[in-house]
Amino acid sequence: MNTARDWEKPIRRLERLMRLRSFPVAFKLFENKKALCEIPFLRRINHKSTLCQMINLARNFDWTVGADAQDFASVMCPSIIGLTDIADYMKDGTFRSIVWTKSRSDGKKYENAIPRLSAGKYAAVAMGPLVYNPFDPDIVLIYANPAQMMLLINSLQFENYEVMEFYCVGETSCSDAIARCYLNRKPALTIPCYGERRYGHAQDEELVMAIPAGMMDGALSGLEALYRRGVRYPISYAGAETDLSHAFPEAYGGEDFIHLLRGNDNRILLGVTGSIATGKTIVAKMLEEKGAKTIDFDVLSRTVVEPGKPAYNDIVAYFGKQVLRPDKTIDREKLREIVFRDLEKKKKLENFQHPRIAEEFIKRVQQYADEDPNAIIQAVVPLLIEVNMHPVFHHILMVYATEEEQKRRLIARDGLTEEMASNMIKSQLSVEEKKGYCDLVIDNSGSLEETRKQVEELWEKLKKIQRDRKA
């Protein structure tokens, strides 16, 4: 069959611009079924088929196929495209009520809503990949994901703008795409139905659009115009063009922060951590007596929320005056109760506090290092591992005690029951898990004398590290 134009070049261009996964399908209806014999390489399926199966063979199998009313598995398919009429039991709603509607009356409304071409108007149908010029199509079927369809809609609207209407009768999507396009001579977009997904293998993300063949040049020119203006598929996410350094964990995006804290002198920045009731404060005090400078993050967290400071103002503005004590200081217990029940509020609180704590931390580290380039600066951070601060420090010291000793201390210190103390311990990272991050360990399960001996050995080890650096 001779075709009026060569579709290969424009369709290849459209396929590239849209990055389609399957062929645009040429679709044509004939008043005489003998016309099928004139189409080169056309295949007639040797078993009863559905319309959506044939479309699948064209767009994914690379076949050109044809059929008349007798080739379909059900009268439903050919009735949509004007090859035949439907039976009375379909017209009165009985057929639809078997599966798709609650009652026969709903089934009748359903059937009446389905657009169809006039029964007997056509005798045969053909479809095939348009890029191979199988015949001059009436319409073109394009299957694509929502983002690709959005771009195709934009291209069709680029010149002679018109709102595109969307229809979905439900189970019979071929009527919403094919029949509406024939009847209205306008592009028709819809969602492939259950049958087309089950029998025609339409994929979960796919939509279908039927376009009058005469509008394909406009669609392509619109795609090209939008491409030149930077609107193209796949959609380019704006995030790729922006500075994301603030969003990276310290280990990836905070190299400057790490270098600033570690410095270029002979300081040692020591992170001190441990689970609850392990004695971090005691060990830190012993190290301080040996000469270490101390930065306690519990103290910093209270300092940055003092009245009048930026974090204080942010917290009051967001949480309200309900979180204030009579003296206008923040009621930390009340605030903790609020954020404990609401993860979003917890994130907000962290966003108010953490940057200010980091600023104060940097300031104090710089102060101590300026006073003594050989300073050993310990930062006591209970949740050091949990908040991913470990890359900041030269060395990480974990203070630990046996679980039984932790439990005993919690019961004696806070008046907890054994069960409450046990649950509190289990809610934190285990000792074994934390050990993997720490290169220095002190066992504070025993007497103060035993702990002090370990601290003295640790102090000598840290001073040796400093001496070896200079050597």
SULNORRA-V827620 format. One record per residue. N is the residue number from 0. RES is the residue in one letter. PSI is psi as a letter, one per 20 degrees, with the letter a starting at -180 (NA if undefined). NEAR is the number of other C-alpha atoms within 12 Angstrom. D_LAST is the distance of its C-alpha to the last C-alpha in Angstrom with 1 decimal. Layout:
n->N res->RES psi->PSI near->NEAR d_last->D_LAST
n->N res->RES psi->PSI near->NEAR d_last->D_LAST
This chain:
n->0 res->M psi->p near->18 d_last->89.5
n->1 res->N psi->p near->14 d_last->88.9
n->2 res->T psi->q near->19 d_last->86.5
n->3 res->A psi->h near->12 d_last->87.0
n->4 res->R psi->r near->21 d_last->83.3
n->5 res->D psi->o near->18 d_last->80.2
n->6 res->W psi->i near->30 d_last->77.8
n->7 res->E psi->g near->20 d_last->74.9
n->8 res->K psi->g near->17 d_last->73.0
n->9 res->P psi->h near->25 d_last->73.1
n->10 res->I psi->h near->34 d_last->72.4
n->11 res->R psi->h near->23 d_last->69.4
n->12 res->R psi->g near->23 d_last->68.1
n->13 res->L psi->g near->36 d_last->68.7
n->14 res->E psi->h near->31 d_last->67.0
n->15 res->R psi->g near->23 d_last->63.9
n->16 res->L psi->h near->32 d_last->63.8
n->17 res->M psi->i near->38 d_last->64.3
n->18 res->R psi->l near->27 d_last->62.4
n->19 res->L psi->q near->31 d_last->65.2
n->20 res->R psi->h near->22 d_last->64.9
n->21 res->S psi->r near->35 d_last->68.6
n->22 res->F psi->p near->35 d_last->71.4
n->23 res->P psi->p near->45 d_last->73.5
n->24 res->V psi->p near->48 d_last->76.9
n->25 res->A psi->p near->43 d_last->80.1
n->26 res->F psi->p near->42 d_last->82.9
n->27 res->K psi->p near->41 d_last->86.6
n->28 res->L psi->q near->36 d_last->89.9
n->29 res->F psi->q near->31 d_last->93.1
n->30 res->E psi->i near->22 d_last->96.7
n->31 res->N psi->p near->21 d_last->97.7
n->32 res->K psi->i near->25 d_last->95.8
n->33 res->K psi->h near->18 d_last->96.9
n->34 res->A psi->h near->23 d_last->94.3
n->35 res->L psi->h near->29 d_last->91.6
n->36 res->C psi->i near->22 d_last->93.0
n->37 res->E psi->i near->19 d_last->92.2
n->38 res->I psi->p near->29 d_last->88.4
n->39 res->P psi->p near->23 d_last->86.6
n->40 res->F psi->j near->22 d_last->84.5
n->41 res->L psi->p near->29 d_last->85.5
n->42 res->R psi->q near->26 d_last->85.3
n->43 res->R psi->p near->28 d_last->87.6
n->44 res->I psi->p near->23 d_last->86.1
n->45 res->N psi->k near->13 d_last->88.2
n->46 res->H psi->r near->14 d_last->87.8
n->47 res->K psi->p near->19 d_last->88.2
n->48 res->S psi->r near->29 d_last->85.2
n->49 res->T psi->r near->35 d_last->84.0
n->50 res->L psi->g near->43 d_last->83.3
n->51 res->C psi->h near->40 d_last->79.6
n->52 res->Q psi->g near->33 d_last->79.3
n->53 res->M psi->g near->42 d_last->80.8
n->54 res->I psi->g near->45 d_last->78.4
n->55 res->N psi->g near->34 d_last->75.5
n->56 res->L psi->h near->33 d_last->76.9
n->57 res->A psi->g near->36 d_last->77.0
n->58 res->R psi->h near->36 d_last->73.6
n->59 res->N psi->h near->26 d_last->71.6
n->60 res->F psi->i near->22 d_last->73.6
n->61 res->D psi->k near->26 d_last->74.5
n->62 res->W psi->q near->31 d_last->78.3
n->63 res->T psi->p near->37 d_last->81.3
n->64 res->V psi->q near->40 d_last->83.6
n->65 res->G psi->q near->44 d_last->87.1
n->66 res->A psi->q near->42 d_last->89.4
n->67 res->D psi->a near->38 d_last->92.7
n->68 res->A psi->h near->37 d_last->93.7
n->69 res->Q psi->i near->26 d_last->94.5
n->70 res->D psi->i near->28 d_last->91.0
n->71 res->F psi->q near->30 d_last->89.4
n->72 res->A psi->h near->23 d_last->88.8
n->73 res->S psi->q near->23 d_last->90.1
n->74 res->V psi->i near->27 d_last->92.4
n->75 res->M psi->g near->35 d_last->89.8
n->76 res->C psi->g near->41 d_last->87.7
n->77 res->P psi->h near->39 d_last->90.6
n->78 res->S psi->h near->40 d_last->92.1
n->79 res->I psi->h near->42 d_last->89.2
n->80 res->I psi->j near->45 d_last->89.6
n->81 res->G psi->j near->33 d_last->93.4
n->82 res->L psi->h near->35 d_last->94.3
n->83 res->T psi->r near->27 d_last->96.3
n->84 res->D psi->r near->26 d_last->97.2
n->85 res->I psi->r near->29 d_last->96.1
n->86 res->A psi->r near->17 d_last->98.4
n->87 res->D psi->h near->13 d_last->100.2
n->88 res->Y psi->i near->17 d_last->98.1
n->89 res->M psi->g near->26 d_last->95.0
n->90 res->K psi->h near->25 d_last->96.7
n->91 res->D psi->j near->21 d_last->97.7
n->92 res->G psi->i near->27 d_last->94.1
n->93 res->T psi->g near->24 d_last->94.6
n->94 res->F psi->g near->28 d_last->92.1
n->95 res->R psi->h near->29 d_last->89.2
n->96 res->S psi->i near->22 d_last->90.0
n->97 res->I psi->g near->17 d_last->89.3
n->98 res->V psi->g near->15 d_last->85.6
n->99 res->W psi->i near->24 d_last->84.5
n->100 res->T psi->r near->20 d_last->86.6
n->101 res->K psi->h near->17 d_last->88.0
n->102 res->S psi->r near->18 d_last->91.6
n->103 res->R psi->h near->22 d_last->94.0
n->104 res->S psi->h near->21 d_last->94.4
n->105 res->D psi->h near->22 d_last->90.7
n->106 res->G psi->h near->28 d_last->90.8
n->107 res->K psi->g near->25 d_last->93.6
n->108 res->K psi->g near->23 d_last->91.7
n->109 res->Y psi->g near->28 d_last->88.7
n->110 res->E psi->h near->34 d_last->90.9
n->111 res->N psi->h near->19 d_last->92.6
n->112 res->A psi->i near->23 d_last->89.2
n->113 res->I psi->o near->33 d_last->88.2
n->114 res->P psi->p near->30 d_last->88.8
n->115 res->R psi->q near->36 d_last->90.7
n->116 res->L psi->q near->30 d_last->92.4
n->117 res->S psi->p near->21 d_last->96.2
n->118 res->A psi->p near->23 d_last->97.3
n->119 res->G psi->i near->23 d_last->98.8
n->120 res->K psi->h near->23 d_last->97.5
n->121 res->Y psi->r near->29 d_last->95.4
n->122 res->A psi->i near->31 d_last->95.8
n->123 res->A psi->r near->34 d_last->92.5
n->124 res->V psi->q near->47 d_last->88.8
n->125 res->A psi->q near->49 d_last->86.1
n->126 res->M psi->q near->48 d_last->82.4
n->127 res->G psi->r near->41 d_last->79.7
n->128 res->P psi->o near->40 d_last->76.4
n->129 res->L psi->h near->41 d_last->77.4
n->130 res->V psi->h near->33 d_last->75.1
n->131 res->Y psi->j near->34 d_last->77.6
n->132 res->N psi->l near->31 d_last->80.6
n->133 res->P psi->h near->36 d_last->82.7
n->134 res->F psi->r near->40 d_last->85.3
n->135 res->D psi->o near->31 d_last->85.6
n->136 res->P psi->q near->39 d_last->84.2
n->137 res->D psi->g near->30 d_last->85.7
n->138 res->I psi->r near->38 d_last->82.4
n->139 res->V psi->p near->45 d_last->78.8
n->140 res->L psi->p near->44 d_last->76.8
n->141 res->I psi->p near->51 d_last->73.0
n->142 res->Y psi->p near->43 d_last->70.8
n->143 res->A psi->r near->35 d_last->67.4
n->144 res->N psi->r near->29 d_last->64.9
n->145 res->P psi->h near->26 d_last->65.2
n->146 res->A psi->g near->23 d_last->62.7
n->147 res->Q psi->g near->32 d_last->64.5
n->148 res->M psi->h near->37 d_last->67.8
n->149 res->M psi->g near->25 d_last->66.7
n->150 res->L psi->h near->33 d_last->65.9
n->151 res->L psi->g near->46 d_last->69.3
n->152 res->I psi->g near->38 d_last->71.1
n->153 res->N psi->h near->30 d_last->69.4
n->154 res->S psi->h near->35 d_last->70.5
n->155 res->L psi->h near->34 d_last->74.1
n->156 res->Q psi->i near->25 d_last->74.1
n->157 res->F psi->g near->24 d_last->72.7
n->158 res->E psi->q near->20 d_last->76.1
n->159 res->N psi->l near->14 d_last->79.3
n->160 res->Y psi->p near->14 d_last->77.3
n->161 res->E psi->p near->14 d_last->78.9
n->162 res->V psi->p near->15 d_last->77.6
n->163 res->M psi->p near->24 d_last->77.1
n->164 res->E psi->q near->18 d_last->78.8
n->165 res->F psi->p near->22 d_last->77.5
n->166 res->Y psi->q near->28 d_last->79.8
n->167 res->C psi->o near->25 d_last->79.4
n->168 res->V psi->i near->28 d_last->82.6
n->169 res->G psi->c near->26 d_last->80.5
n->170 res->E psi->n near->29 d_last->81.3
n->171 res->T psi->l near->38 d_last->82.6
n->172 res->S psi->h near->38 d_last->79.9
n->173 res->C psi->h near->47 d_last->81.7
n->174 res->S psi->h near->42 d_last->84.4
n->175 res->D psi->h near->40 d_last->81.9
n->176 res->A psi->f near->45 d_last->80.3
n->177 res->I psi->g near->49 d_last->83.0
n->178 res->A psi->g near->42 d_last->86.3
n->179 res->R psi->h near->35 d_last->85.1
n->180 res->C psi->g near->38 d_last->83.9
n->181 res->Y psi->g near->33 d_last->87.3
n->182 res->L psi->h near->25 d_last->89.2
n->183 res->N psi->i near->21 d_last->87.3
n->184 res->R psi->k near->20 d_last->86.0
n->185 res->K psi->q near->32 d_last->82.7
n->186 res->P psi->p near->41 d_last->79.2
n->187 res->A psi->o near->40 d_last->79.1
n->188 res->L psi->p near->38 d_last->75.8
n->189 res->T psi->r near->38 d_last->75.7
n->190 res->I psi->p near->36 d_last->73.8
n->191 res->P psi->p near->40 d_last->74.6
n->192 res->C psi->a near->28 d_last->76.6
n->193 res->Y psi->g near->22 d_last->76.4
n->194 res->G psi->g near->24 d_last->78.7
n->195 res->E psi->h near->32 d_last->76.8
n->196 res->R psi->h near->26 d_last->73.5
n->197 res->R psi->g near->17 d_last->75.2
n->198 res->Y psi->h near->21 d_last->77.4
n->199 res->G psi->i near->29 d_last->76.0
n->200 res->H psi->k near->27 d_last->72.3
n->201 res->A psi->p near->31 d_last->71.2
n->202 res->Q psi->r near->25 d_last->67.6
n->203 res->D psi->g near->19 d_last->66.4
n->204 res->E psi->i near->18 d_last->65.0
n->205 res->E psi->q near->27 d_last->67.8
n->206 res->L psi->r near->34 d_last->70.5
n->207 res->V psi->q near->47 d_last->73.5
n->208 res->M psi->p near->43 d_last->75.2
n->209 res->A psi->p near->47 d_last->78.5
n->210 res->I psi->p near->42 d_last->78.9
n->211 res->P psi->p near->35 d_last->82.2
n->212 res->A psi->h near->33 d_last->81.8
n->213 res->G psi->i near->22 d_last->82.9
n->214 res->M psi->i near->28 d_last->79.9
n->215 res->M psi->h near->34 d_last->77.2
n->216 res->D psi->h near->24 d_last->76.9
n->217 res->G psi->h near->27 d_last->76.3
n->218 res->A psi->g near->38 d_last->73.7
n->219 res->L psi->g near->35 d_last->71.8
n->220 res->S psi->h near->25 d_last->72.1
n->221 res->G psi->g near->30 d_last->70.8
n->222 res->L psi->g near->38 d_last->67.8
n->223 res->E psi->g near->29 d_last->67.1
n->224 res->A psi->g near->23 d_last->67.5
n->225 res->L psi->h near->25 d_last->65.1
n->226 res->Y psi->g near->26 d_last->62.6
n->227 res->R psi->h near->12 d_last->62.6
n->228 res->R psi->j near->12 d_last->62.0
n->229 res->G psi->j near->15 d_last->59.0
n->230 res->V psi->o near->25 d_last->60.8
n->231 res->R psi->r near->28 d_last->60.3
n->232 res->Y psi->p near->28 d_last->59.6
n->233 res->P psi->q near->20 d_last->57.2
n->234 res->I psi->p near->20 d_last->56.7
n->235 res->S psi->o near->13 d_last->53.4
n->236 res->Y psi->p near->11 d_last->51.5
n->237 res->A psi->h near->9 d_last->50.5
n->238 res->G psi->h near->11 d_last->47.2
n->239 res->A psi->i near->10 d_last->45.9
n->240 res->E psi->i near->8 d_last->46.2
n->241 res->T psi->r near->10 d_last->44.6
n->242 res->D psi->o near->11 d_last->41.1
n->243 res->L psi->j near->14 d_last->40.1
n->244 res->S psi->h near->17 d_last->36.6
n->245 res->H psi->i near->15 d_last->37.7
n->246 res->A psi->i near->13 d_last->39.1
n->247 res->F psi->q near->14 d_last->36.0
n->248 res->P psi->q near->19 d_last->34.0
n->249 res->E psi->h near->22 d_last->30.6
n->250 res->A psi->h near->20 d_last->29.0
n->251 res->Y psi->g near->18 d_last->31.1
n->252 res->G psi->i near->17 d_last->32.1
n->253 res->G psi->k near->21 d_last->29.5
n->254 res->E psi->g near->19 d_last->26.4
n->255 res->D psi->h near->18 d_last->26.6
n->256 res->F psi->g near->26 d_last->27.0
n->257 res->I psi->g near->25 d_last->24.0
n->258 res->H psi->h near->21 d_last->21.7
n->259 res->L psi->g near->23 d_last->23.3
n->260 res->L psi->h near->37 d_last->22.5
n->261 res->R psi->h near->30 d_last->19.0
n->262 res->G psi->r near->26 d_last->18.2
n->263 res->N psi->j near->17 d_last->15.5
n->264 res->D psi->b near->23 d_last->13.8
n->265 res->N psi->k near->27 d_last->11.7
n->266 res->R psi->q near->36 d_last->15.0
n->267 res->I psi->p near->38 d_last->15.9
n->268 res->L psi->o near->44 d_last->19.4
n->269 res->L psi->p near->40 d_last->21.1
n->270 res->G psi->p near->43 d_last->24.6
n->271 res->V psi->p near->46 d_last->26.8
n->272 res->T psi->r near->46 d_last->30.0
n->273 res->G psi->r near->44 d_last->32.7
n->274 res->S psi->r near->40 d_last->36.4
n->275 res->I psi->q near->37 d_last->39.1
n->276 res->A psi->k near->34 d_last->39.4
n->277 res->T psi->i near->35 d_last->36.1
n->278 res->G psi->k near->34 d_last->34.8
n->279 res->K psi->g near->38 d_last->32.2
n->280 res->T psi->g near->31 d_last->33.1
n->281 res->I psi->g near->27 d_last->32.8
n->282 res->V psi->g near->42 d_last->29.3
n->283 res->A psi->h near->41 d_last->28.3
n->284 res->K psi->h near->25 d_last->29.9
n->285 res->M psi->g near->27 d_last->28.0
n->286 res->L psi->h near->35 d_last->24.7
n->287 res->E psi->h near->25 d_last->26.0
n->288 res->E psi->h near->17 d_last->26.8
n->289 res->K psi->i near->25 d_last->23.2
n->290 res->G psi->i near->23 d_last->22.2
n->291 res->A psi->q near->36 d_last->22.1
n->292 res->K psi->p near->33 d_last->24.0
n->293 res->T psi->p near->36 d_last->26.8
n->294 res->I psi->o near->36 d_last->28.7
n->295 res->D psi->o near->32 d_last->31.7
n->296 res->F psi->h near->32 d_last->33.4
n->297 res->D psi->h near->25 d_last->36.7
n->298 res->V psi->g near->20 d_last->36.6
n->299 res->L psi->g near->28 d_last->35.7
n->300 res->S psi->h near->31 d_last->38.6
n->301 res->R psi->h near->23 d_last->41.0
n->302 res->T psi->g near->27 d_last->39.7
n->303 res->V psi->i near->31 d_last->40.3
n->304 res->V psi->k near->35 d_last->43.9
n->305 res->E psi->q near->26 d_last->45.0
n->306 res->P psi->p near->21 d_last->48.3
n->307 res->G psi->i near->16 d_last->48.2
n->308 res->K psi->q near->21 d_last->44.9
n->309 res->P psi->g near->22 d_last->45.0
n->310 res->A psi->h near->32 d_last->44.4
n->311 res->Y psi->g near->31 d_last->47.1
n->312 res->N psi->g near->25 d_last->49.5
n->313 res->D psi->g near->25 d_last->48.9
n->314 res->I psi->g near->35 d_last->49.5
n->315 res->V psi->h near->28 d_last->52.7
n->316 res->A psi->h near->17 d_last->54.0
n->317 res->Y psi->g near->19 d_last->53.5
n->318 res->F psi->i near->25 d_last->54.3
n->319 res->G psi->r near->19 d_last->56.8
n->320 res->K psi->i near->21 d_last->57.4
n->321 res->Q psi->h near->20 d_last->58.1
n->322 res->V psi->j near->27 d_last->54.4
n->323 res->L psi->q near->24 d_last->54.5
n->324 res->R psi->r near->17 d_last->55.2
n->325 res->P psi->h near->10 d_last->57.9
n->326 res->D psi->j near->11 d_last->55.2
n->327 res->K psi->j near->19 d_last->54.1
n->328 res->T psi->r near->26 d_last->50.7
n->329 res->I psi->p near->32 d_last->50.0
n->330 res->D psi->n near->26 d_last->51.3
n->331 res->R psi->h near->24 d_last->48.3
n->332 res->E psi->g near->15 d_last->50.4
n->333 res->K psi->g near->19 d_last->53.2
n->334 res->L psi->h near->29 d_last->50.8
n->335 res->R psi->h near->19 d_last->49.1
n->336 res->E psi->h near->15 d_last->52.6
n->337 res->I psi->g near->22 d_last->53.5
n->338 res->V psi->h near->21 d_last->50.4
n->339 res->F psi->h near->16 d_last->50.5
n->340 res->R psi->i near->13 d_last->53.8
n->341 res->D psi->o near->14 d_last->53.0
n->342 res->L psi->h near->14 d_last->50.1
n->343 res->E psi->g near->13 d_last->50.8
n->344 res->K psi->h near->20 d_last->50.8
n->345 res->K psi->g near->22 d_last->47.5
n->346 res->K psi->g near->17 d_last->45.9
n->347 res->K psi->g near->23 d_last->47.4
n->348 res->L psi->g near->31 d_last->45.9
n->349 res->E psi->h near->25 d_last->42.5
n->350 res->N psi->h near->19 d_last->42.9
n->351 res->F psi->h near->27 d_last->43.8
n->352 res->Q psi->g near->30 d_last->41.0
n->353 res->H psi->g near->27 d_last->37.9
n->354 res->P psi->h near->22 d_last->37.2
n->355 res->R psi->h near->27 d_last->37.6
n->356 res->I psi->g near->29 d_last->35.3
n->357 res->A psi->g near->29 d_last->32.7
n->358 res->E psi->g near->23 d_last->33.2
n->359 res->E psi->h near->26 d_last->32.9
n->360 res->F psi->g near->34 d_last->29.8
n->361 res->I psi->g near->29 d_last->28.1
n->362 res->K psi->g near->18 d_last->29.4
n->363 res->R psi->h near->25 d_last->28.0
n->364 res->V psi->g near->36 d_last->24.5
n->365 res->Q psi->h near->27 d_last->24.4
n->366 res->Q psi->g near->20 d_last->25.8
n->367 res->Y psi->h near->29 d_last->23.3
n->368 res->A psi->h near->28 d_last->20.3
n->369 res->D psi->h near->19 d_last->22.0
n->370 res->E psi->h near->16 d_last->22.4
n->371 res->D psi->o near->19 d_last->18.8
n->372 res->P psi->i near->22 d_last->16.0
n->373 res->N psi->j near->28 d_last->14.2
n->374 res->A psi->q near->30 d_last->17.4
n->375 res->I psi->o near->41 d_last->18.1
n->376 res->I psi->o near->43 d_last->21.2
n->377 res->Q psi->p near->43 d_last->23.6
n->378 res->A psi->o near->46 d_last->26.6
n->379 res->V psi->o near->42 d_last->29.4
n->380 res->V psi->o near->38 d_last->31.3
n->381 res->P psi->g near->36 d_last->34.1
n->382 res->L psi->k near->25 d_last->34.8
n->383 res->L psi->g near->31 d_last->31.3
n->384 res->I psi->g near->31 d_last->31.8
n->385 res->E psi->h near->19 d_last->35.5
n->386 res->V psi->j near->18 d_last->34.8
n->387 res->N psi->l near->21 d_last->32.0
n->388 res->M psi->i near->34 d_last->29.3
n->389 res->H psi->h near->33 d_last->26.7
n->390 res->P psi->i near->29 d_last->25.1
n->391 res->V psi->h near->36 d_last->24.1
n->392 res->F psi->q near->37 d_last->21.7
n->393 res->H psi->g near->31 d_last->18.1
n->394 res->H psi->q near->30 d_last->19.6
n->395 res->I psi->p near->36 d_last->23.2
n->396 res->L psi->p near->41 d_last->24.5
n->397 res->M psi->p near->45 d_last->28.0
n->398 res->V psi->p near->39 d_last->30.1
n->399 res->Y psi->r near->39 d_last->33.1
n->400 res->A psi->r near->31 d_last->36.2
n->401 res->T psi->q near->25 d_last->39.0
n->402 res->E psi->h near->28 d_last->41.8
n->403 res->E psi->h near->19 d_last->44.2
n->404 res->E psi->h near->27 d_last->42.0
n->405 res->Q psi->g near->35 d_last->41.6
n->406 res->K psi->g near->30 d_last->45.4
n->407 res->R psi->g near->26 d_last->46.1
n->408 res->R psi->g near->26 d_last->44.0
n->409 res->L psi->g near->27 d_last->45.6
n->410 res->I psi->g near->22 d_last->49.1
n->411 res->A psi->h near->15 d_last->48.4
n->412 res->R psi->g near->15 d_last->46.6
n->413 res->D psi->i near->17 d_last->48.7
n->414 res->G psi->k near->14 d_last->51.9
n->415 res->L psi->q near->19 d_last->51.7
n->416 res->T psi->r near->17 d_last->53.8
n->417 res->E psi->h near->21 d_last->52.2
n->418 res->E psi->g near->15 d_last->53.0
n->419 res->M psi->g near->17 d_last->51.6
n->420 res->A psi->g near->27 d_last->48.4
n->421 res->S psi->g near->23 d_last->48.1
n->422 res->N psi->h near->17 d_last->48.9
n->423 res->M psi->g near->23 d_last->46.2
n->424 res->I psi->g near->31 d_last->43.5
n->425 res->K psi->h near->17 d_last->44.7
n->426 res->S psi->i near->14 d_last->44.7
n->427 res->Q psi->r near->23 d_last->40.9
n->428 res->L psi->q near->24 d_last->38.4
n->429 res->S psi->r near->23 d_last->38.2
n->430 res->V psi->g near->29 d_last->35.3
n->431 res->E psi->h near->18 d_last->34.8
n->432 res->E psi->h near->16 d_last->34.8
n->433 res->K psi->h near->29 d_last->32.2
n->434 res->K psi->h near->23 d_last->29.9
n->435 res->G psi->h near->17 d_last->29.4
n->436 res->Y psi->i near->29 d_last->27.6
n->437 res->C psi->p near->29 d_last->25.4
n->438 res->D psi->i near->23 d_last->22.2
n->439 res->L psi->p near->28 d_last->22.6
n->440 res->V psi->p near->31 d_last->25.9
n->441 res->I psi->p near->38 d_last->27.7
n->442 res->D psi->o near->33 d_last->31.2
n->443 res->N psi->k near->33 d_last->33.3
n->444 res->S psi->h near->27 d_last->36.5
n->445 res->G psi->b near->20 d_last->36.8
n->446 res->S psi->r near->15 d_last->36.8
n->447 res->L psi->h near->18 d_last->34.7
n->448 res->E psi->g near->16 d_last->33.3
n->449 res->E psi->g near->16 d_last->32.1
n->450 res->T psi->g near->29 d_last->30.6
n->451 res->R psi->h near->27 d_last->28.9
n->452 res->K psi->g near->21 d_last->27.3
n->453 res->Q psi->h near->26 d_last->25.8
n->454 res->V psi->g near->34 d_last->24.6
n->455 res->E psi->g near->24 d_last->22.8
n->456 res->E psi->h near->20 d_last->21.1
n->457 res->L psi->g near->32 d_last->20.2
n->458 res->W psi->g near->31 d_last->18.8
n->459 res->E psi->h near->19 d_last->16.5
n->460 res->K psi->g near->19 d_last->15.4
n->461 res->L psi->g near->34 d_last->14.7
n->462 res->K psi->h near->23 d_last->12.7
n->463 res->K psi->g near->18 d_last->10.6
n->464 res->I psi->g near->21 d_last->10.1
n->465 res->Q psi->g near->22 d_last->9.0
n->466 res->R psi->g near->15 d_last->6.5
n->467 res->D psi->h near->11 d_last->5.1
n->468 res->R psi->g near->15 d_last->5.5
n->469 res->K psi->h near->12 d_last->3.8
n->470 res->A psi->NA near->8 d_last->0.0
